[in-house]
Amino acid sequence: MRRRSISTATALALVLSSAALVTGLAGPAAADSAKTLPVKSIGAMVVDGAHQRVYVSDPTGGKIVVTDYAGTVKATLTGLSGVTGLALSADSGQVYAAVKNANRIISVETGTYTQTASYPVGAAPLDLEVVDGRIWFAYGTDFGSLDVSGAEPVVHLAQRGDIDFSGAFGMFLASDPAVPGVLAAGNGGDLAVYDVSADGATLRVKGEMDTAVRQLDLTPDGSQVLTSWGDPDMGYAIGAYSTTDLTEQAGYPIDAYPNAVRVAPDGSVAGGSFSWYEPDVHIHRPGDPTPTREYDFPNTGNSSGADTLVDGALAWAPDASRLFAVSVNTYGTYTLRALTDPTKELPTLKVSAPGKSERAKKLTVTGKLTSKTLLAAGTVLKVTRTDIESPNGRALPTVTTKADGSFSFTDTPTAGGKVTYKVSYAGDATHTAASGSDAVEVSRKATALTLNNNGKLYSYGKDVVFTAHLGTTYKSRTVAIYADPFGTDKPKRLLKSAKVNSKGNVSVTVDMTRDTNVTAVFAGDARSASKTVKSTSYARAKVSTAVSKHYKTGKIGSTTYYWFHKNTDPVFTTTMNYYTGRKQRFELQVYYQGSWYGAGSQYFALAKNGKSAVRLEAAGESGIRARMRSSYVNGSSGDNVNSTTHGAWKYFVFTK
């Protein structure tokens, strides 16, 4: 215990020198998922619907990462330097991967993720497509094919014909399982459609497209080649070209920079765009320039712009139930995002109830169900009422929409308090589910509740009985009583929750070691309003002081003094209930010519055991009488958890 000292001589010198909401919710975006990919780059992505797996190639890392639909990694294939293009066999049994730096195409068995074959192709393959069992691969400004159906693999290179493909973004291929024998190819400003039903590629038609294209795809009806840029002079868009003569047709406008396009088996078009401040993925129904749905990626990086879509990083699940996208942030972190129900519109359902209403009186709730395409009149909506008597909700009669999507219904609430009306739309084949809710405050009779002992002061550690009295209520007779001691180290806690007795009372006992807020709470019932009352009571600190180094005690008059030799230093050890940072106030007075005079005061910190020892320097002369006391001063002693408390005076005298 550390001792502090003050000078008695100095003290003598001092003496003698004299603090109604309307809501509408769209479909359940919570089903979407996002998970970080352990990759350094993105080459291509393909979805195996039979096994619900997503394959992502990483050219920089030289690997293929396999995940489930939620993005959890299931396998990693390594040692594939420069691996880029990916394609899935028609039976979902094999995934083919273009290993650029090894001039090979490998085959991976989808059930076990094991490499089953490696085929040298005599060129550095990039983009891959599987058409009628043959694997077509782009390389440089040309493309070729790999046929593995026979006893020995057969490779054909230089299949572009007289098309002079050129450009800086690589060669792109496109096909669709629903369109046998057709392959589209593009590079730079050139676009061509080929018949690949025989061994080689026979040119059907050639034309031009924008030079900044990032990806191609073929519609499942075989009528269009879509590009991920379109004509900038006509506005940024997913471009569309007729497969008959490659004339440009109406595409799908996008406000940002298009960088990906993928078509689902049902013809739905997913367009991607590089955008920090606009939506990143745009879903269109075939031929509809207005998006059915858009997705805007969050910002997980360290700049003002949000995460962006990686070029070409879109892939549909075969049943179009999900669209997979890969985003990247400013840290270079790649995230696989599974976007659920992408082809469905997101309806909005708004509900409006009165802000207040009387109990047992009829009220009217209105609302509106809206979507990109108007839902049919008579659409059925489910209605649920939640109140204090039905906390899990009670089903009310269903309601149907009018031609404009609006609806209304009446209800007579039997319970008071907060009553919430939730209206739900189940969704259909082209719309997600939607719900909306609004709450009304229904009147209840005021409740009488009292609590004693407010403002009273008690000695440290006194057991004090607090009694709450509850007046007349409808059903509930339960009162909860909480104690919240002053200070940040002791949280508010429940002391008792019980039914009041026949007199309407319920009591608790509180050990008053601190100033304390005691709260009584009646939660209310269907017809009686909730009520909370608070009683703040105060507790003195526990203060005592022990004197040491004296040679005897004796009385001067009727007062007991501690006697010290004139050259002995008195020691006063104060004990106080401890609180972090607490200090005791040490006060000294000196007796002079029949009166006591203040000789100053000083604060001394308490040790964690609550003790503080102060040594006074010896007076050096006899006959001097003095007294001291230790105090806790609310606020000045370093905290405010107790009420100001003064310890007893300790009297002492210096003799020869």
N, C-alpha and C positions, 0 to 999 in steps of 0.2 A: 504494500500500500504506500503510495507516494505521499509524503508530507509537504505541505506548503507552509510558509511562515509570513507573519506580518510583524512590524515593529511596534511594541507598546510605547516606546519613547516618541515615535512619530505620531501615534494616536494622541498622546498627551499634548503634544505641541499643537495639534489641530484644535483641540478643545480650548486651550488657553489663548489661542489667537483668534479666538472666536468668530353576403349572394341566390265535313263529309267527303271523303276521297272516292274518286271513280277510277276503276282499274280495268284494263283489258289485256289479256295475255294471248300470245300466239302459240303455235305448236311447240312441242317439247324439244328445244335445242339441246337440252341436257343429255340426250342420247348420243350426241356427237362426242368423239373422243380425240385426244391428242397425246402423243407420246414421242419423246425425243429419240431420234435414230442415232446409233453409234457409227456414223459415217462422216467422211471428209468431203464428199461430193455426191451428186446424183447424176447417174447416167440414164437410166430408164426404170420403168415400173410396170409390173404386170400382175394381174390378180387371178389366182386359182380358186374359182368358186366351188369346185368339188370338195376341196379340203379347207376352204376359207383361209387361204394364206395370201400374203402380199410379198412379192419379191422385189427388192430394190437393189440396183447395182451401184457400186461406188468405184468409179474409174481410178480416182486418186488413191484410195485405200486398197485397191486391188481385191475387192471382195463383193459377195452378194449377201445381203441380210434378208432373212426370211422372218416375217412376223405373222401373228394372227390378226384378225380384223380389228382388235383393240390396240394393236401396235406393240404387243409384247413379243420380244425376239424369241423365236423358236429354233433358229439355226443360223450359222454364219459359215459361208464357204469362202476360203481364203486362197491366196496364191494365184489370183486371176488379174494380172497386171493390165490395167486399162480396160477392164470389162465395162461394156456400155449397153448395147441393145439387148432386149429380152423379148422372148415370144413364147407362147404356150401352145402345146400340141392340141389338136382338136379333141382328144379324149382326156385332156388334163393330166395325162400321165407323165409328160416330160416338159421341163422348162429349158429352152435353148438360150444360150448366152453368147454374145459376141465378145471374144477376148482379143481386143485390138492388138495389143503388143506381142501376142503370140501367134497372130495370123490364124486363129482357130475359132471354131464354134464348139462349145461343149454342150453336153446334154446332162440335165440333172433330174433324177427320178423324184417325183413330187411326194411320194409316200414316205420316203426315207431321207430326202435331201442329200442323197449321195450322187456323185458324178458317175454317170454310166458310160460316157463316151467322150472322145475328143477328136474333132475332125479338122485337119488342116485344109484351109481354103485358098491358100496362095495369095492372099491379100489381107489388109487390116480391116476386118469387118466392123461396122458401126450399127446402124439401125437394122432391126430384124422384123420380118413378117412371115407368118406361115400361111401358105395358100395351097389348098388341096393336098396337104401332106408334105409339100416341098418347102424348104426354108430359104427365103430370099433375104439377101443381105446387101446393104449399101457399103461402098468403100470409095474413098476419094470422090470423083465425080461420075462414078459408074455404079453398077450393081450386078450381082450374080446370084446363083442359086445353088443349094445343096440338097441333093436327093439321097435320103438314107433308107429308102424303102427296099432296096435290093441287097444282094449279098455284100456288095462293096459300095461305099458312098461315091456319088457322082457329083462333081463340081463343074458348073458352067460360069465363066466370067464374061465380062464385056457384053452385057445384055441391053445396053441403053439404045442401041441402034444409032440413027443419025442425029440424036438429040445432043446438043453441045451444052450439057449441064455445067454450070459454073456458080461460084458464090463462096461466101466465107463462113456460112453457118452449117455446113455439112449437107450430106445427102439424106433425104427423108423418103420413107416408103409408107404406103397405106394400103390396107385391105380390110375385108370384113367377112367373117365366116358365112354370112348369109348371101354373099355374092361370089360364087365359085369362079375361078379362072380369071379374076381381075386384080391387077396390081397398079396402084398409082405411084408415081415417082416425081420428086421435085428437088431442085437445087438452084439457089439464086433466083433468077427471074423466069426459069423454065419449069413447065409442068407437063407431064405426059401420062397417058393411061395405056396399059398394056394388057394383051390377052396372054395369060400364062397357063392356059389349059394344057398345052403341049409341053415338050421338053424345054424349049426356049421361050423368050419373051417376044411377042409380036406387037409392034406398035399399032395402037388403034387411033390415037389422036394426040397431037401435041399443041401446046399453047404457051401463054405467058401468065405469070402471076407476080405479085409484089416481091421484091428482092429481100425483104427483111423477114420472111416467113420463118417460124420456129418449129412448126409441126404440121403434119397432114393427117387427115383421116377420111375414110370412105363411109358414106351413109349406107345403112343396111338395105335400102331399096336399090342401091347401085346407081342412083341418079346424080349424085353430087360428090365432088371432092371438096372438103372443107380445109381451110388454111388458118393458121393462127396469126393472121395480120390483116389480110384484106388490102384494100386500096386506101392509103392515107389521104389521097385527094378527096375520097368520098367519106372520110371519117374513119377512125380506127374501128375495126370490126373483125369478127370471124368471117373470113371471105368464103364465098360459095361459088363453085365452078361446075358447069354441066359436064358430065362424063361423056356426053355425046360429041360435043364440039369445043368444050372448055371455055365457052362464053361465060363471062362473069354474071352471076345472078344475085338476087337480094340475099345479103348475109345477115349477121347478127351484131348490131352495133354495140361497142364497148367504149366507155369514156377514157379508159387508160390505155396502156400498151399491151395488146394481146400477145401472149407467149405460150399458149397451150390450147389444144382442142382435142376432145375425145367424144365419140358418139356411142351411146348405149345401144344395146340390142333392140330396144323399142323405138329408136330414132331420136331420143332425147339428146340434146347437144350440151356439152359442158365446155364452156370457154373460160380460159384462164387469162389473167392480165397481171402485169408487173405494176403494182400500185402501192404507194405508202399510205395514201389517204382516201382511197376509194375501195369498193368491194373487189375481192381477189378472184372469186369464182362466180360464174354466171350460168344459170341453168335455163335452157330454152326448150320449149316444145317444138317439134319439127315445123319449120316455116314461120314461127312466131318471133318477131324481132324484139318483143318485150319480155324480159326475163320472168320466168315463173318464180324463181328464187335466186337470191344472191347471198354469198358468204363473205364476210369481212374478217380477216385474220386479226388477232390481238397483237399488241406490241409487247414482245418479251425481250427486246433489246435495250439499247441505251441511247436511242435517238428519238426524235419526235415522230418519225414515221413508223408505221406498224410493220410486222413481218410481211414478207413478200413471197409469192409463189415462185418456185424454181421453174425455169424454162422446161416445158414439156412434162411437168410432173403431175399429171392427172391420169387416173385409171378407174374405170367403172367395175363394180362387181357385176358378174354376168346377169344377175336378176335385177339390176338397177336399184337395189335397196340401199346401196351406199356408193358414194364417190370418194375415192382416196386422193389426197393431195399432199404434196410435201412443201412446206414453207421453210424459209431461212431467215434468221434475224441478224442484227448487226454484229453479233459475236461469232457468226459462222455456225450457229447451232441449227441443225436440221430437225424438223418435227413432222412426223406422219400424222395427218389429220383424216379421220374417218367421218365423212359428212353423211348423216343418215336421212333417209326419205328425201333425197335431193330433187326428185321429180314432182313432189307434192307441193302445192301452194300452202302458204302459211296464213290461215285466216286469223282475223282479229275479232275478239268477242268483248264488247264493252258493256258494262252493267252499271246502272245508276239507280241508287235508292235514295229516299229522303234522308237528310242528315239527322233529323229527330222525328220521333213519332210517339204517340201515346200507346201504352199497353192495352191490348184487347180492342184496338181500333184498326180498321182496315187501312192498309197502305198499298201504294202502287210502285212496282219496280219496272223500269224500262231498260232497253238495251238494243244493241245492233250487232249482227254478225256480218262481217265484210271479208271479201277476198278479192284477188286479182280478177277472177271470173265469178260473177254473181251466183251464189248458191240458190237452188230452186226454192220457191215459196213452199212453206209447209215443212221445212227442215226441222226435225225434232231436236229439242234441247232439253237436257236434264237439269233439274233445279234442286238444290239442296239448301236447307236452312240450318245454320249452326247457332246455338244459343246456350245459355247457362244450363238449361235442362236437357239439351241434346248436344253435348260437346263433341260427339263424333259425327254429327250431322243427321238431319232427318230429311228423307226424300219428300218433295212436294210434287204435285202433278206436273207432268212435262208441259212444255210450251212450244209452240211452233212459230216459225218466222213468217213475216209477210213478204211480198214480192221484192221489197227493197232491203230485206234482211233484218228489219226491225222487229221487235217483239215487246210484249208487256204482260204482266200478270199481277194479281192482287193477292195479298196474304194478311191474315190477322194474327200478329205475334202474341202468343200467350205468356211469354216470358219477357221480362224487362232486361235492361243492360244492353251490351253489345250484341246485336243480332246480324249475322252475316248471311247474305244470299249469294250463292255460287251457281253460275250457269255454265254448263259444259256442252261442247259439241264433240261428238265421238270421232269425227273425221270420216273420210271415205277413200276410195281408190286414188283420188287426185288431190285430196286435201288432208293435211295433218289435223290432229285433234287440237282443240283450242278451248280455253275457259276464261272466265272473267268473274270478278266478285266485287261487291260493295257492302259496306256495313252501315247500319242505322242504329242510333242510340235510342233505345226504347225506355220510356220513363218508368221509374220505380219509386215507391214511397221512401221518404228520407228515414234514415236509421239513427237512433240515439245511442251513442257509445261514449263512455267516459273512462278516464284513467287517473288514479290519484298520484300524489307525491310530486307534482310538477314544481320545480324551483326550490326544492328542499335541499339542505346541506347536511351531510352525515360524516361521522368520524370514519377514518380509514378502516375498511374491513367489516363494517356493520352490515348485518343481514337485514335487508329491507324488503317488506312485503308490498308488492304492487298489485292492485286489484282493478280489473277492468269490469265495468258494468254495462251490459247490453240491454237496450230497451226492447220493445215489441217488434217482432219480425214475422215474416210469412211462414217459412219452414226452417231454415237453417238457424241453429243456435250455437254455432262454433265460432270461437274467437282464437286467433293466434297472437301470441305475445313474443316480441323480439327484443333483444338487448343489443345495443350498439355502443360499446365503450369508446370513449374518445381515444384517438391515436390510430395510426395506420397499420399497426401490427396485429390488431385483433379485429377480425371482420364481424359484421352483424350476424347474429345467430338466433335461431329459433329456440326459445325456452320451453314453450308449451303451445299445443294446439288442441283445444278440448271444448266440449260443450259446457256452457255456463250452467251453474246450479239453479235450483228452483227460484233463487232470488235474482238470477240474471248475472251472477258474478263468477269470475274465474281469476285465480291468483297465482303469482309466482314469487319466488324469493330471489333477490339479487344481492350478491356479495359486492358491496360498494367499495371497490378498490380504485375506481376511476370515476370521473364524471361520465355519466351514461345517459344515452337516449333510449328510453324504453317505449316501444311502439305496440299498440294494440290494433289488430286488423280484423275487421269483419268483411269477408269476401263478398257478401251479398247473396241473395237468392233470386228466384224468379220475380218476386214482387217487392223486395226490400233492397234498397240501394246499398252499395258497399260503403264502408266508413273506416277511416284510419285516424287514430288520435295518438299524440306523442306527449310523453312526459320526460322532461330533462331534469335529472337530479344530479347533485354534485357530491363529490367525495374529497375529504381532506387528504393530504399526503400523510404518510407515516414518518414522523421525525423524532429522533432521539439523539442525545449527545452524551458521550462518556468523557470524563475528565481524568487525566493521568499526570504523573510527575509531582503531585502535591505530597506534602509530608503529613498532613492531617486535615480533618474537617472540624469545623466548630462554628458556633453561632456568634454573630455580631447583631445584638438586639434579638429580633425574632427570626432573622434570616440565616440560613446555613451557608457558610462560605467554605471554599477549598483554599487551604493555606499553602503558600509557596515561599521558599526562600527567595530572597531578592535577586539572586543570580541563577535561578532555575527557570528554564523555558517551559511554560505550561503547554500541554498538548490536548487538543479537543477533537475527539473522533466522533463525527456525525454519521448516523445510519439513517438511510432514507429509502423508501421503495424506489427501485431503479427503473429508469426509462432511458432509451438511447439518447445520448447527448445531454442528459440532465445535470444541472449544477445546483449546489446549495448556496444560499446567501448567508455569509458569515458577517454578523453585525456586532460591533464592539461599542460599549459605553463606559465612561469613567466617572467615578463619584468625586465631586469637587465642591467643597464648601456647602454641603447639605443637599446638593442636587445632582441628578444624573445628566451627563452631557454625551451626545453622540460623537463617537470618535471615528466614524467611517464604517463602510461595509465593502465587502468584496465577494465575488462569486468564485467558487471552487468546484471543479468537476468531480463527479462521483465516479468511483471505480465500478466495474460491472457487478461487484458484490454489494453495491449501494453505499459504500463507505467513503468518507472523505476526512483525512486527518490534517489539522491545521496546527502548526507550532507557532506560539507567540514568543517573541524575544523577551528575555527577562527584563524587568523594569530597572534593575540595578540599584534600587533604593527601596527602603521599607516604608510601609504606611500607605501604599497606593492600593485603592480598592477599585475593582472593575467588574463588569459583567458582559457576557456574550450570549448570543442565541443564534441558532441556525434556522433558516426558513426556506420553504419552497414558495416561490412567487410565480403564479400562473403567467406564462409568457416570458418573463425575464429569466426564469431558471432553465430556459432552453426548450420548453414544450408547454402544452396547455391541457394535459390530460387529467390533472388534478386541480382542485381549488386551492387558493393561497392558504398556506398553513405555517404558523410560527411555532417553533419549538420552545421549550421552557428556558427561561433565563438561567444561566449558570454563573454564580457569584464567586469571585476569588479575590484574595488579598495577598500582597507581598510583604514579608517580614524579614527580620535579620536571619 
